[in-house]
Amino acid sequence: MVYDPNWAKVDINRVPDIRVPPPGPRSQEMHGRASRLMKGYSSQVRLFPVTFESGHGVTLRDVDGNTYLDFSSGIYVTGLGHCHPKVTEAVQKAAGQLMNAHDFTTPIKMRLLEKLEEIAMGEGEKKLNGMQFYDSGTTAVEAGLRVMRAATGRFEFISFHRDFHGKTMGAVGLAPLDSSQGLRAPGFFLAPRGNCYRCAFHQTYPQCNLMCVDYLRTVIKEETSGRVAGIVLEPIQGWGGSVVPPDGWIQGIRALCDEFGILLMADEVLTCMARTGKMFAMEHWNTVPDVMTLGKGFGNGFPVTAMLVGEKYKEAIEKISASTSYGGNPMACAAALASIEVIEEEHLCERSAHLGKILLKRMKEMEAIYPIIGEVRGLGCLLGIELVKDKSTREPFEEAGRLVYQKAFRKGLAWIPAGHILRMSPPMIMEDEVALKGLAIIEESIYETQRELGYS
């Protein structure tokens, strides 16, 4: 397909374009009707219940005629921009030919499998070339857990504080629980993550010698029965606030897994497909996991995810009844294949890394200026700002997080809250000056919030 390379360009003087103070009357009316029936909305929606009707490139439009600059990519999903013409055409073509054939082979599935093998990490027995497709990140994670149990004959798992892996029983067991969810399933254990800004051991990197990695030995010895099948991690935290681990943390966990015969699973549902400046975030640390999950940007908005397993263990997939009703359907495979091709053809790994550098540079300048900014961080187009009441105590400032999020949204920036942490994931196709304008809206909202809350 040949399409206009300028298809997603915007007039920086006309975006955002807020014509009716949002959420506008039509948004409120429609959301009111929907919320009478639908329950369990995300914090994004609860804090700003706007009703969107369309998206194009780096913008979103609501039913009241307002146009927003998108700094969320549909919560880390549409990294290629909304309705990328190549992905759209691929899905439309597939939908007109064959929508579903269970897990039978189709030509488009064959092509996607071979493309994934081409780009997957690892060599030899470590090559991630055992594959299965799903329709949600959670399902892929659950499959990964079952594969690790089948491959090792063990049944316990270790994961990390504030990592997020999904919303079904096994995936929830890998993450923080609240009282409504009851007890964690037996065999699931959590350990402190490598988060230098909020070190659980009150150490300073690199003098700490990565105590957080060494502590895993204590977890294995004192908390588990010694039958650990896998250690599961997000290479970079998403929900937890775009937390990038210190160098050596992931490599240290890989070495510890090898020492104890434990499998390592990298949950890349959020971080894959150039989001961090690499096709897979684990490439930043040159570390190959035994199991990897893909999602979100994998299909640029179409619900398609995958589980990849190393050559050494891939036959374990045969033991877990791995297929699903919708996983790997022709439309999903078409979306995923087209998305990978766009990333390669438009050099979006390099583009994501570049955009991240210029945004993080400006964010560092903001950190030095504003007293409520505790830390800024990120890689590529996966960025975060942590707000605190005091830079010395680092007490989380959730009220400020809520206010900044809402103020920026009213100014026309669609983005992602997480309590006192502001999360950003602009589409990787966004132009430099447009991205910096979005960040300027955030900065203006931080300034206004500080004054409102009595900070000079």
PyMOL commands that set and color helices and strands:
alter all, ss='L'
color gray80, all
select helices_A, chain A and resi 25-35+43-47+73-76+85-95+107-119+124-126+137-152+169-173+179-181+196-198+211-222+249-260+281-285+296-299+314-319+330-345+348-369+398-410+432-452
alter helices_A, ss='H'
color red, helices_A
select strands_A, chain A and resi 52-56+59-62+67-70+128-134+156-160+188-191+228-233+263-268+291-294+305-310+373-379+382-387+413-414+416-418+421-424
alter strands_A, ss='S'
color yellow, strands_A
deselect
rebuild
show_as cartoon
